[in-house]
Amino acid sequence: VIACLKPPGAKISIPPVGGPAQACRKIESYARKTKKWGKWTDMKKQQVNELLRYNKEDCIGTRKLLIHVCQQKEASIPEKEVPAIGSQPITE
């Protein structure tokens, strides 16, 4: 979607190897075995950081996409005439 609409400043985030869901499952499984962060291997810490990076980029991209779509929609909505004070009430 981001590639098609091309919102300004949004980039396509590259997911972790195997996808974010698989990365979450692996991290959760490892976290159950190794409860303290200090005892985690550097490789597992890197997996967590990679997942957090992806999630942050994905959230930023989604936000920029939403802003872009809302601005496009707002630009396409014609403004309604505002009646002068004391004229007939709006009936919608």
N, CA, C and O atoms as a MOPAC input file, in Angstrom:
PM7 MOZYME 1SCF
protein

 N      0.83200 1    -1.17500 1     0.00000 1
 C      0.00000 1     0.00000 1     0.00000 1
 C      0.88400 1     1.24900 1     0.00000 1
 O      0.63200 1     2.19400 1    -0.74800 1
 N      1.92100 1     1.24800 1     0.84300 1
 C      2.82000 1     2.40100 1     0.90100 1
 C      3.49100 1     2.62400 1    -0.45100 1
 O      3.64900 1     3.76500 1    -0.88400 1
 N      3.88300 1     1.54700 1    -1.11500 1
 C      4.54000 1     1.66900 1    -2.41600 1
 C      3.59800 1     2.25600 1    -3.46200 1
 O      4.04200 1     2.99500 1    -4.34100 1
 N      2.31400 1     1.94100 1    -3.38400 1
 C      1.34600 1     2.45100 1    -4.36700 1
 C      0.97100 1     3.90700 1    -4.10900 1
 O      0.96000 1     4.71500 1    -5.03800 1
 N      0.66500 1     4.24900 1    -2.86600 1
 C      0.20000 1     5.59900 1    -2.55400 1
 C      1.34500 1     6.60200 1    -2.39300 1
 O      1.15200 1     7.80500 1    -2.56800 1
 N      2.52700 1     6.10400 1    -2.06100 1
 C      3.72500 1     6.93700 1    -1.91900 1
 C      3.52100 1     8.15600 1    -1.03200 1
 O      3.72300 1     9.28200 1    -1.48700 1
 N      3.12400 1     7.96100 1     0.23100 1
 C      2.99700 1     9.12300 1     1.10300 1
 C      4.38200 1     9.72200 1     1.36500 1
 O      5.35800 1     8.98100 1     1.48700 1
 N      4.48000 1    11.04900 1     1.45300 1
 C      5.78000 1    11.67900 1     1.64500 1
 C      6.44100 1    11.23100 1     2.94900 1
 O      5.81800 1    11.24400 1     4.01000 1
 N      7.69400 1    10.84100 1     2.85600 1
 C      8.47100 1    10.46000 1     4.03700 1
 C      8.29600 1     9.03300 1     4.51200 1
 O      9.04800 1     8.58900 1     5.38000 1
 N      7.34200 1     8.30400 1     3.98400 1
 C      7.11800 1     6.92700 1     4.43000 1
 C      8.02300 1     5.98900 1     3.64600 1
 O      8.19600 1     6.13400 1     2.43500 1
 N      8.59000 1     5.03600 1     4.34900 1
 C      9.41400 1     4.04300 1     3.66800 1
 C      8.88000 1     2.65400 1     3.98700 1
 O      8.21100 1     2.43900 1     4.99700 1
 N      9.18900 1     1.73500 1     3.11000 1
 C      8.74800 1     0.35700 1     3.31000 1
 C      9.69100 1    -0.28700 1     4.31400 1
 O     10.90000 1    -0.34700 1     4.08900 1
 N      9.13800 1    -0.76800 1     5.41900 1
 C      9.97200 1    -1.39000 1     6.44400 1
 C     10.21700 1    -2.85400 1     6.08500 1
 O      9.31200 1    -3.56500 1     5.64900 1
 N     11.44600 1    -3.27700 1     6.27700 1
 C     11.84400 1    -4.65200 1     5.95600 1
 C     11.64600 1    -5.50000 1     7.21200 1
 O     12.24500 1    -5.21800 1     8.25000 1
 N     10.80100 1    -6.54500 1     7.12400 1
 C     10.52300 1    -7.35600 1     8.31400 1
 C     11.70900 1    -8.22500 1     8.70700 1
 O     12.59400 1    -8.48500 1     7.89200 1
 N     11.72500 1    -8.67500 1     9.96400 1
 C     12.78400 1    -9.58300 1    10.40800 1
 C     12.76300 1   -10.87800 1     9.60000 1
 O     11.74700 1   -11.22100 1     8.99500 1
 N     13.86300 1   -11.58100 1     9.59100 1
 C     13.96300 1   -12.85300 1     8.86700 1
 C     12.90100 1   -13.80800 1     9.40100 1
 O     12.78900 1   -14.01000 1    10.61100 1
 N     12.12800 1   -14.38900 1     8.50000 1
 C     11.07200 1   -15.31800 1     8.89700 1
 C      9.75500 1   -14.62200 1     9.20200 1
 O      8.74000 1   -15.28800 1     9.40700 1
 N      9.75300 1   -13.30900 1     9.23600 1
 C      8.53600 1   -12.54800 1     9.50300 1
 C      8.40200 1   -12.16200 1    10.96300 1
 O      9.00100 1   -12.79300 1    11.83400 1
 N      7.62000 1   -11.13000 1    11.23500 1
 C      7.48200 1   -10.63800 1    12.61000 1
 C      6.79600 1   -11.62800 1    13.55000 1
 O      7.15500 1   -11.70700 1    14.72400 1
 N      5.83100 1   -12.37100 1    13.06100 1
 C      5.12700 1   -13.32500 1    13.93300 1
 C      6.06700 1   -14.42600 1    14.41000 1
 O      6.05900 1   -14.79600 1    15.58400 1
 N      6.87700 1   -14.94400 1    13.49100 1
 C      7.82400 1   -15.98900 1    13.86700 1
 C      8.87600 1   -15.43700 1    14.82800 1
 O      9.26900 1   -16.11800 1    15.77600 1
 N      9.32600 1   -14.22000 1    14.59100 1
 C     10.30400 1   -13.59700 1    15.49200 1
 C      9.71400 1   -13.45400 1    16.89400 1
 O     10.39900 1   -13.70800 1    17.88500 1
 N      8.44700 1   -13.04800 1    16.98000 1
 C      7.78400 1   -12.93000 1    18.28800 1
 C      7.72500 1   -14.27700 1    19.00800 1
 O      7.99800 1   -14.36900 1    20.20400 1
 N      7.36400 1   -15.31500 1    18.25600 1
 C      7.28200 1   -16.64900 1    18.87100 1
 C      8.63900 1   -17.10400 1    19.39300 1
 O      8.72900 1   -17.64400 1    20.49600 1
 N      9.69400 1   -16.89100 1    18.61100 1
 C     11.03700 1   -17.29500 1    19.03600 1
 C     11.48100 1   -16.52700 1    20.27500 1
 O     12.03900 1   -17.10100 1    21.21000 1
 N     11.22700 1   -15.23200 1    20.26600 1
 C     11.61700 1   -14.39000 1    21.40300 1
 C     10.84500 1   -14.78700 1    22.65500 1
 O     11.41300 1   -14.87900 1    23.74300 1
 N      9.54700 1   -15.02200 1    22.49100 1
 C      8.72800 1   -15.42400 1    23.64000 1
 C      9.19500 1   -16.76200 1    24.20700 1
 O      9.28200 1   -16.93000 1    25.42300 1
 N      9.48900 1   -17.69600 1    23.33900 1
 C      9.97300 1   -19.00500 1    23.77900 1
 C     11.29200 1   -18.87200 1    24.53800 1
 O     11.47600 1   -19.48900 1    25.58700 1
 N     12.19600 1   -18.07300 1    24.00900 1
 C     13.49600 1   -17.86800 1    24.66100 1
 C     13.32900 1   -17.13000 1    25.98900 1
 O     14.03500 1   -17.41900 1    26.95500 1
 N     12.39600 1   -16.17900 1    26.03700 1
 C     12.16300 1   -15.40400 1    27.25700 1
 C     11.64600 1   -16.28700 1    28.39300 1
 O     11.93700 1   -16.04100 1    29.56300 1
 N     10.88400 1   -17.30400 1    28.04000 1
 C     10.38600 1   -18.21800 1    29.08000 1
 C     11.51700 1   -19.02800 1    29.69900 1
 O     11.47000 1   -19.37700 1    30.87900 1
 N     12.54800 1   -19.32700 1    28.88400 1
 C     13.67500 1   -20.12700 1    29.37600 1
 C     14.71900 1   -19.25500 1    30.09000 1
 O     15.27400 1   -19.64500 1    31.11700 1
 N     14.96600 1   -18.08900 1    29.53500 1
 C     15.99600 1   -17.20100 1    30.05800 1
 C     15.33100 1   -15.90600 1    30.49700 1
 O     15.12200 1   -14.99600 1    29.69500 1
 N     15.00500 1   -15.83700 1    31.77700 1
 C     14.17900 1   -14.74900 1    32.28400 1
 C     14.91100 1   -13.40900 1    32.38100 1
 O     14.28300 1   -12.36600 1    32.20300 1
 N     16.20500 1   -13.40500 1    32.65600 1
 C     16.93600 1   -12.15000 1    32.85600 1
 C     17.59300 1   -11.69800 1    31.55600 1
 O     18.26800 1   -12.47300 1    30.87800 1
 N     17.37800 1   -10.41900 1    31.22200 1
 C     17.91400 1    -9.84000 1    29.98700 1
 C     19.43600 1    -9.95800 1    29.93200 1
 O     19.99200 1   -10.18400 1    28.85700 1
 N     20.10200 1    -9.81400 1    31.03800 1
 C     21.56200 1    -9.88900 1    31.09200 1
 C     22.10800 1   -11.25600 1    30.69400 1
 O     23.26500 1   -11.36500 1    30.28700 1
 N     21.29700 1   -12.28700 1    30.80500 1
 C     21.72900 1   -13.64200 1    30.45000 1
 C     21.38400 1   -14.01800 1    29.01300 1
 O     21.71800 1   -15.11300 1    28.55900 1
 N     20.72100 1   -13.12100 1    28.30000 1
 C     20.36400 1   -13.39300 1    26.90000 1
 C     21.62200 1   -13.32000 1    26.04500 1
 O     22.52100 1   -12.52300 1    26.31100 1
 N     21.67300 1   -14.14900 1    25.03100 1
 C     22.81200 1   -14.11100 1    24.11200 1
 C     22.71200 1   -12.85300 1    23.23400 1
 O     21.63400 1   -12.28400 1    23.06100 1
 N     23.84700 1   -12.44000 1    22.69200 1
 C     23.85100 1   -11.26800 1    21.81900 1
 C     22.96100 1   -11.48900 1    20.59300 1
 O     22.33000 1   -10.55100 1    20.10500 1
 N     22.91200 1   -12.71500 1    20.10500 1
 C     22.08600 1   -13.02000 1    18.94100 1
 C     20.60100 1   -12.81200 1    19.25900 1
 O     19.86400 1   -12.25200 1    18.44700 1
 N     20.17000 1   -13.25600 1    20.42400 1
 C     18.76000 1   -13.09900 1    20.81000 1
 C     18.43200 1   -11.62700 1    21.06300 1
 O     17.34600 1   -11.16400 1    20.71400 1
 N     19.36200 1   -10.89700 1    21.66400 1
 C     19.14500 1    -9.46300 1    21.86900 1
 C     19.03200 1    -8.74300 1    20.52800 1
 O     18.23900 1    -7.81500 1    20.37500 1
 N     19.82900 1    -9.17900 1    19.56600 1
 C     19.78200 1    -8.58300 1    18.24100 1
 C     18.42500 1    -8.86200 1    17.57700 1
 O     17.88500 1    -8.00000 1    16.88400 1
 N     17.87800 1   -10.06800 1    17.78900 1
 C     16.56000 1   -10.39900 1    17.24700 1
 C     15.48000 1    -9.48400 1    17.83700 1
 O     14.58500 1    -9.02500 1    17.12800 1
 N     15.58000 1    -9.23000 1    19.13900 1
 C     14.61900 1    -8.34100 1    19.79600 1
 C     14.73900 1    -6.93100 1    19.22300 1
 O     13.73200 1    -6.29800 1    18.90100 1
 N     15.96400 1    -6.44500 1    19.09700 1
 C     16.17900 1    -5.10400 1    18.55200 1
 C     15.68600 1    -4.99900 1    17.11400 1
 O     15.13500 1    -3.97200 1    16.71600 1
 N     15.88300 1    -6.05500 1    16.33800 1
 C     15.42700 1    -6.06700 1    14.95000 1
 C     13.89900 1    -6.01600 1    14.89000 1
 O     13.33300 1    -5.30900 1    14.05600 1
 N     13.23900 1    -6.75400 1    15.76300 1
 C     11.78000 1    -6.74600 1    15.80500 1
 C     11.26300 1    -5.37500 1    16.24200 1
 O     10.28600 1    -4.87700 1    15.68200 1
 N     11.90300 1    -4.76500 1    17.22800 1
 C     11.50600 1    -3.43200 1    17.67400 1
 C     11.71900 1    -2.39000 1    16.57700 1
 O     10.89200 1    -1.49500 1    16.40300 1
 N     12.82100 1    -2.50100 1    15.83900 1
 C     13.09200 1    -1.58700 1    14.72800 1
 C     11.98400 1    -1.70200 1    13.67800 1
 O     11.43600 1    -0.70100 1    13.21600 1
 N     11.67200 1    -2.93800 1    13.31800 1
 C     10.62900 1    -3.17300 1    12.31600 1
 C      9.29100 1    -2.59900 1    12.79000 1
 O      8.59700 1    -1.92600 1    12.02700 1
 N      8.93800 1    -2.86200 1    14.03000 1
 C      7.66300 1    -2.40100 1    14.57000 1
 C      7.59700 1    -0.87000 1    14.55100 1
 O      6.57500 1    -0.29400 1    14.18000 1
 N      8.68500 1    -0.22100 1    14.94800 1
 C      8.72100 1     1.24500 1    14.95300 1
 C      8.55200 1     1.79100 1    13.53300 1
 O      7.74600 1     2.69200 1    13.30400 1
 N      9.31500 1     1.24300 1    12.58000 1
 C      9.22000 1     1.70300 1    11.18600 1
 C      7.83100 1     1.45200 1    10.61800 1
 O      7.30100 1     2.27900 1     9.87600 1
 N      7.24800 1     0.32200 1    10.96300 1
 C      5.91700 1    -0.01700 1    10.46900 1
 C      4.87500 1     0.94800 1    11.02700 1
 O      3.98400 1     1.38700 1    10.29900 1
 N      4.98000 1     1.28200 1    12.31000 1
 C      4.04100 1     2.22800 1    12.92400 1
 C      4.18600 1     3.62000 1    12.31400 1
 O      3.18500 1     4.28100 1    12.03800 1
 N      5.40900 1     4.06500 1    12.10500 1
 C      5.64200 1     5.38000 1    11.50000 1
 C      5.09000 1     5.39900 1    10.07400 1
 O      4.44000 1     6.36300 1     9.67000 1
 N      5.34700 1     4.34400 1     9.31900 1
 C      4.84000 1     4.26300 1     7.94800 1
 C      3.32100 1     4.25200 1     7.90000 1
 O      2.71900 1     4.89900 1     7.04400 1
 N      2.70400 1     3.52000 1     8.81300 1
 C      1.24700 1     3.46100 1     8.87500 1
 C      0.67200 1     4.82600 1     9.22600 1
 O     -0.34000 1     5.23900 1     8.65900 1
 N      1.31400 1     5.53000 1    10.16000 1
 C      0.86300 1     6.87300 1    10.53300 1
 C      0.94500 1     7.82000 1     9.33600 1
 O      0.00100 1     8.56100 1     9.06300 1
 N      2.06700 1     7.79600 1     8.62800 1
 C      2.23400 1     8.67400 1     7.47900 1
 C      1.23500 1     8.33000 1     6.37300 1
 O      0.72000 1     9.21500 1     5.69000 1
 N      0.97300 1     7.05500 1     6.20900 1
 C     -0.01200 1     6.61800 1     5.22000 1
 C     -1.40000 1     7.12600 1     5.59200 1
 O     -2.13300 1     7.61200 1     4.73000 1
 N     -1.76300 1     7.01900 1     6.85000 1
 C     -3.06700 1     7.48400 1     7.32000 1
 C     -3.21000 1     8.99300 1     7.11300 1
 O     -4.24700 1     9.46400 1     6.64800 1
 N     -2.17400 1     9.73900 1     7.45700 1
 C     -2.20200 1    11.19200 1     7.26100 1
 C     -2.37100 1    11.51000 1     5.78100 1
 O     -3.16300 1    12.37900 1     5.41700 1
 N     -1.63600 1    10.81800 1     4.93600 1
 C     -1.70600 1    11.04500 1     3.48800 1
 C     -3.10800 1    10.77300 1     2.95500 1
 O     -3.64600 1    11.57200 1     2.18900 1
 N     -3.69300 1     9.66400 1     3.35100 1
 C     -5.03800 1     9.29400 1     2.87800 1
 C     -6.07100 1    10.30200 1     3.39000 1
 O     -6.96900 1    10.70300 1     2.65000 1
 N     -5.94300 1    10.70600 1     4.64500 1
 C     -6.89500 1    11.68100 1     5.20200 1
 C     -6.78500 1    13.01900 1     4.48300 1
 O     -7.79900 1    13.66600 1     4.22100 1
 N     -5.57900 1    13.43500 1     4.16600 1
 C     -5.39700 1    14.69900 1     3.44600 1
 C     -5.98400 1    14.60700 1     2.03900 1
 O     -6.58500 1    15.56500 1     1.55200 1
 N     -5.81200 1    13.45300 1     1.38400 1
 C     -6.37800 1    13.27100 1     0.05200 1
 C     -7.90200 1    13.32300 1     0.10900 1
 O     -8.54700 1    13.95200 1    -0.73100 1
 N     -8.46600 1    12.65300 1     1.11000 1
 C     -9.92200 1    12.62600 1     1.25800 1
 C    -10.43500 1    14.01600 1     1.58100 1
 O    -11.44400 1    14.44800 1     1.02400 1
 N     -9.75500 1    14.72200 1     2.47200 1
 C    -10.16000 1    16.06700 1     2.86900 1
 C    -10.13500 1    17.01800 1     1.66600 1
 O    -11.00200 1    17.88000 1     1.52800 1
 N     -9.14800 1    16.85200 1     0.81600 1
 C     -9.02400 1    17.71200 1    -0.36100 1
 C    -10.13800 1    17.44600 1    -1.37800 1
 O    -10.47800 1    18.32300 1    -2.17200 1
 N    -10.69800 1    16.24500 1    -1.35300 1
 C    -11.72500 1    15.89700 1    -2.34400 1
 C    -13.14500 1    16.19100 1    -1.86500 1
 O    -14.09100 1    16.07200 1    -2.64300 1
 N    -13.31000 1    16.57200 1    -0.60000 1
 C    -14.64400 1    16.86100 1    -0.06200 1
 C    -14.96100 1    18.33500 1    -0.31300 1
 O    -14.23600 1    19.20600 1     0.16700 1
 N    -16.03300 1    18.63100 1    -1.05600 1
 C    -16.37300 1    20.04000 1    -1.28700 1
 C    -16.90000 1    20.68900 1    -0.01700 1
 O    -17.61000 1    20.06500 1     0.77100 1
 N    -16.54100 1    21.94800 1     0.16400 1
 C    -17.01600 1    22.66600 1     1.34500 1
 C    -18.48200 1    23.01800 1     1.16500 1
 O    -18.91500 1    23.38700 1     0.07300 1
 N    -19.24100 1    22.90000 1     2.24500 1
 C    -20.65900 1    23.25400 1     2.20600 1
 C    -20.79100 1    24.75700 1     2.43900 1
 O    -19.98500 1    25.37600 1     3.13400 1
 N    -21.81700 1    25.31100 1     1.84700 1
 C    -22.06000 1    26.72700 1     2.07700 1
 C    -22.54600 1    26.92400 1     3.49900 1
 O    -23.41800 1    26.20600 1     3.98700 1
 N    -21.96800 1    27.90300 1     4.14100 1
 C    -22.36400 1    28.22000 1     5.51800 1
 C    -23.38000 1    29.34800 1     5.45500 1
 O    -23.08100 1    30.41500 1     4.92000 1
 N    -24.59200 1    29.12900 1     5.99900 1
 C    -25.60100 1    30.17800 1     5.94100 1
 C    -25.23200 1    31.36900 1     6.82200 1
 O    -24.55300 1    31.22200 1     7.83800 1
 N    -25.68400 1    32.52700 1     6.42100 1
 C    -25.44200 1    33.73500 1     7.20900 1
 C    -26.22100 1    33.66300 1     8.50300 1
 O    -27.22000 1    32.95000 1     8.59700 1
 N    -25.76700 1    34.39500 1     9.49500 1
 C    -26.44500 1    34.40700 1    10.79500 1
 C    -27.85400 1    34.95700 1    10.60300 1
 O    -28.04100 1    35.98100 1     9.94500 1
 N    -28.83100 1    34.28900 1    11.16900 1
 C    -30.21200 1    34.72600 1    11.08900 1
 C    -30.96600 1    34.15600 1     9.90100 1
 O    -32.17300 1    34.36700 1     9.78000 1
 N    -30.28500 1    33.44500 1     9.02800 1
 C    -30.97400 1    32.84900 1     7.88000 1
 C    -31.57000 1    31.51500 1     8.29400 1
 O    -31.52200 1    31.15800 1     9.47100 1
 N    -32.11600 1    30.79300 1     7.37300 1
 C    -32.77000 1    29.52900 1     7.66500 1
 C    -31.78300 1    28.52400 1     8.25200 1
 O    -30.61700 1    28.51000 1     7.85800 1
 N    -32.23100 1    27.67500 1     9.19400 1
 C    -31.35300 1    26.65700 1     9.79500 1
 C    -30.99000 1    25.56800 1     8.77900 1
 O    -31.70600 1    25.32900 1     7.80700 1
 N    -29.87200 1    24.93100 1     9.03700 1
 C    -29.42000 1    23.82100 1     8.18800 1
 C    -30.28000 1    22.60500 1     8.50900 1
 O    -30.47400 1    22.26900 1     9.67800 1
 N    -30.79300 1    21.94900 1     7.48100 1
 C    -31.62800 1    20.75800 1     7.70800 1
 C    -30.97700 1    19.56200 1     7.02500 1
 O    -31.22300 1    19.29200 1     5.85000 1
 N    -30.15700 1    18.86200 1     7.76600 1
 C    -29.52000 1    17.63600 1     7.26000 1
 C    -29.63800 1    16.53000 1     8.24900 1
 O    -29.16100 1    15.42300 1     7.99800 1

